[in-house]
Amino acid sequence: MTTPLMSLTWTDHVTGRQGFLVVDRLVRGVASGGLRMRPGCTLAEVTGLARGMTMKEALHYDPAGRYVPLGGAKGGIDCDPQDPGAYDLLVRYLRAMRPYIEAFWTTGEDLGLSQDLVDRAAAEAGLVSSIQAVYPLLDDERAARRRLADAFAVEVDGIGLDELAGGCGVAESVLAALDRAGVPYVGTRVAVQGLGTMGGATARFLTRAGLKVVAVADVKGTLANPEGLDVEALLAARDAYGTVDRAALRPGDRELPGDAWLSADAEVLVPAAVSYAVDAVNQAGIRARWVVEAANMPVLAEAEELLAARGVVVLPDVVVNSGTNAWWWWTLFGDIGADPDEAFAHIRRSMRALIDQMLARAEADGTTPRAAAHAIVTDRLPVIAERFGWYG
């Protein structure tokens, strides 16, 4: 895989803040990848995320499916999403990116931005939809758009199906790894960084599978209880940014420093908030057996090497959190309908197959799961390029 097909930096004429768009590859003339907003976002970060999207799309290629993988892309804006001017900045960014979104970049929510916010800003920027570039590839655009809208309207126990899809995939990744290792679900302890869309849904699915969430971190610090936190109560008490109202804590719950989740006494660690959360220094405090990357690029390469040297398995983001993107396209292209049971079943089958394939490849090659995932993608890309066209 070579350099990105397209890389650009945009400077806002009002605030001087920068935004970025990187298109790693086009397949059938279209690329897929969300838009994030966070202070300190860089072009290098967005470039890595765009490459990851190319991999995620390729990993979910199923010759028998209606959804055909797209290329990979990503957008980013260097701004705190809670800044009073953040929404207007988002609208100006989308207005500037409008030609690319209309032509070949399909985008949606990512770190710091909800889909509702992206949709509202996209409309204000004059766009039909943030995913309109894919519409010419659909057999029946009207039916496909209605199906996706119906799916976004579905709620399961008070949480939108779109918010649960990714966490279902992360949780299934954890369960598949436990099954391969012969570790029972009941009693297995989990620590989660971030209780937003991905982290919250992951915590819910793992708890319902019998695992015990013993630590959760948000921007205010880490909440911990060795006997297990009341995940449902915490989810009900969080705000739009995943911050938990401390009034919901029980007598046995403790408030610890923000980085305490890293060294929690747990078998599974789920970084589900920001990139670059685990570095060469703080990885030394990790006691977990598995680190499961629900966020994008949370573990730095040098940290992963050190973790692997002491037997800690890192399940990479390109596989683990790929369920959200795939769910969008499975629904839009018609592989699944707007039904939560059907969606969860499809996500679980696909994610378990990917995790099993990746871990089997890693064992056979004597390498890490990340290297195995790259090898699987390397095998699939020529097939996709030959069948559907590849640019970049």
N, C-alpha and C positions, 0 to 999 in steps of 0.2 A: 504494500500500500504506500502510495507516494504522498506528496504534499496536497493540501486541499485544492479543490477545483476553484474556489473563490473565497476570498477573505477581505473584509472591509471594516473600517473604523469610521463611525459617525460621531460628529461633535455637535451637541445641541447648541443652537445659536442663542438660546435664552440663558442657560445656566453654565454652559461650558462643559457639562458632563458628557461622558462618552458612552456610546453603545457600539455593539459589535454584531456582525453576522458572518458566520463561516459555513460554507457549503462544502462538505467533504466529498460527496459523490452525488450524482443524479442517476436514478434508475427509471426508465420510461419518462425521462425529462423532469422528474419530481424528486424532492428531498423532504425528509420529515425530521423535525426536532423542535423541542420547546423553547420558550423564551424565559430567561431568569432575570431577576433584579436583586442585586445585593451590593452593598458597599465594598469596593475593592475588586469588583469583577474585572477581568483582564481578557485581552485577545487570546493569550496563550491558554487560559482556562476554557474559553469558548471553543477553541480549536480542538482541545482534547475531548470536550463533550461531543463535538460534531463527529469526530472519529468514532467515539463510542456509539453514536446513533447508527452509523453505517453497520457496525457490528451487530447491534440489537436487531436491526431490520433483517440482516442476513441470517441470524440465528433462528428466526421464526419462519424461514422459508419452508413452505409445505407445498410440494407440487400438486397435491390434491385439493388444496384450499382455494377459495376465491380471492382472498387477500394475497396479493403479490408484493413482496418487499419493495420499499422505496429506497432512495439514497439517504444519506445522513447529513444533517445540518444542525445548527444551534444558534440561538441569539442570546445576547446578554446586555444588560444595562448596569453601569456603575452608579448605583444609587441605593440608599436605604428605602425599602418599600414603605416604611412608615413615615417618611419625610412628607410634609404637607404638599410639596410640589411633585410628588412621585407620579400621581395619575396623569397630570398634564404632560409630564416628561414622557410617559409611556405612550400617550396619544401622538406626540410629536415624533417619537421614534417609529411608531407603526406607520405614520403618514410618510416618513422618509423611506421606509422599507416597502411601501405599498407596491411598487413595480415588481419586486422580487416575490412578495406573497401572492400577488395575482398570477405570476408566471410559473414559479416552481418551488417556493418554500412554504410547506404546511407547518404551522406552529400552534402552540397551545401553552397551557400553564406549566410552570416549572418553579424552582425555588423562588419564594417571595411574591409570586403572582398566582392568583386563583383563576380558574377558567372563566368564571363570571366576569372578573375584571378585564381579562384579555378580550372577551367577547364584546363587552361594552366599549372598551377603548378602540377596538378594531372597527366597530360600527361608526364611532365618532371620527375615525381616520378615513372613512369612506370605503371601507372594505365590505364585500359581501359576507365574507367569513374568513377566519384565520386559517382555514384549511381549503380554501376555494381552489387552489391549484390542483388538487386531486380530483375535483369533480369531473373533468373530461375522461378520467379513467374508469368511471363507474358505469355499470350497465344501465341502471335506472337511477339517475341523480335524485329525483324527487323522493322515491321510496327509500333510498339510502339515507338522505338527510332526515327524513321523518323517523327512521329507525334509530338513528343516533340521538336525535332530540328526545325520543321516547325513553331511550336508555339513560340519558342524563336526568330525566325527570323521576327516575325510580329511586326510592329510598329504602334502605334496609335498617330497621331499628333506629330510624332517625338520622342516618348518615347516607349521603348520596352514593349510588352505585359507582359513579366515576371516581369517588374518593376511596372506595374500598378495593377497586380492581388491582391496583398496584400492590397494596398491602397483602392481598390474598396471594399474589405471586411471590412476595418476599417470604411470607409465612410458609408457603409450600416448599420453598427452597430450603428453609431451615428443617422442615419435617423430613424432606428427602435425604438430607445429610445425616440426620439422626437415625433414620431407618438403615442407611448403608452402614452406619457404625454400630448398629444394634443397641442404641440408647433409647430407653423408654421416654415417652413424652411427659408423663406425670412425674413431677418433681424436678424436671430440667429447668434451670433458672436462666432468665434472660434479662439483659440490661439494654435499654433503648435510648439513644440520643435523638431527641426530637419527638414531639407528640403532635406534629402537623398531619397533613394528609397521609403521607406514607408511613411515618412512625406510628401514628395513632391506629391506623387500620392494621398494621402488622401486629401491634400489641394486642388488639382485639382478637384477631384470628388465632394467635398463639395461645392466648389465655383460654379461648374456647376449645382448643385442642388438648388442653390439660397442662400446658407449661405454666411456669410461675414467673411473672414479671416482677423482679425485685428492685429495679432501679429505672427511673425515667428522668431524662434531663431536658430542661427547656432553658430559655434565656435568663431565667432568674436563678437557676441552680439545679441541683439533682435532688429528686425525691426518692427515698429508699425505704424499703421494708423487707427484711430477710424472710418474712413469712408470706410475702407477696402483696403487691399494691392492688387496690380496687381500681382496675383499669377502666371499667365502665363509668365509675364516678369521676375519674380524672378526665375522661373524654367529654363528659357532660359539663365539666367545669372549665374547659379551655376556651380561649378566645380565638379569633380568626387567624391568629399567628401561632397557635399551638401553645400559648402560655397558660399554665394552669392556675386557677384561683386557689390560693393556699387555704381558703376557708373550707375546701372540700377534703382536706387531709384528715385522716383518722388518728387516734391517740398513738398508735404504734408506728406511724409514718414519720420519717426523719427528713429534715432539710439539710443537705450537704452542699459543699462547693460545686461549681459548675462542671468541673472535670472529674468528679468522683465516679461518674458512670463508667469511666475507662477501667478503673481498678475494682469494679464491683465483683463480688464473689458469685460469679455466674458462669455457666458453661457456654452461653451464646451472647455475643455482643453485636448489637445492631446499630451502627451509625446511620441515622436516617435524617440528618439535618443539613450539614454543610460539607463542602469539599475541603480536603486537606485537614481533616479533623485529627487524624492519627499520623504522627511524624516519628522520626528516628529516636526522639527523646522520650515522648510520653508513651510509646508502645511498650516500654519496659514495665509499665504498671499493669498491663493487661494480663489477666489470669484466665481468661476464657479459652476454650478449646477451638471455638469457631468465631470468626469475625465475618458478619454477613452484611455486605455493602448495599443497604437500601438507598442511601444517598449516592449521588454521582461523584466519583473520584474522592472518597473520604479518606482512603489510606494511601499515603505517599509511597512511591516505589521502594525507597530505602527502608521504610518501616516494614513493608511487606516482606522484604528479604530477611530482616531480623526476626520477624514473627515466624516465618517459615523455618528458620534455623532452629527455633526452639519448639517446633511442632504445632504451632498455631495455624489453622487452615483459614485462609481468606477466600470467601466465595465472592467473585467479582461482580461489580455493578452491572456490567454489560449483559450479564445473564440474570442476576437476581432481581433487578428493578425493571426489567424489560416488559413486564406484564401490562403496565399502564399503556404504553405505546401500542402494544399488540392488541389490547382490548379495544382501543379506538378503531383500529383498522378491521379487526374481525367483525365488529358491529357494523361499521360503515359499508364494508364490502359484502356483508350478508352471511358470513360463516356462523354467526350467532345472532340471536334476536335480543330484544330489550327485556330480557328475563334474568334476574339475578342468579337463580339456580343454574341455568344454562351457562351463564357467563363464568361463574365460579368453577363449575365443572370443567369447562374448556381451559380456563387459566391453569387449574391444577394439573390437568393432563399434560399440557404443553410445558409448564415449568418443571414438573417432575421429570419428564423425558429429557429436557435440556440439562438439568442438574445431574441426572444419572449418566448421561452421555459425557458430560464434562469431567465428572469425577472418575469415570472409568477410563477416559482418555489420559487423565493426569496420572492415574496409577500405572497404566500401560507404558506411558512415555517416561515415567519417573520425573515428572515436572509438577508445577503448581497448577491449580485450577485456572488461573488467569491465562497462563501459557497454553493450556489445553483449549480454552475458549477461543483464543486467537487461532489456534491450529484448525479448529472446526470451521471458523469463519473463512480462513484461507482456502479450505477445501470447497466451500460453498460459493464463494464469490465468482469464480470462473463460470460456474453453471448459470448463475443469475445473469452475469454479463452476456453470455452467449445467447440466452433465451430472451432476455428483455431489453438489452441495450444498456451500456454503462458509460458514463461520462465522468472523467476525472482520474 
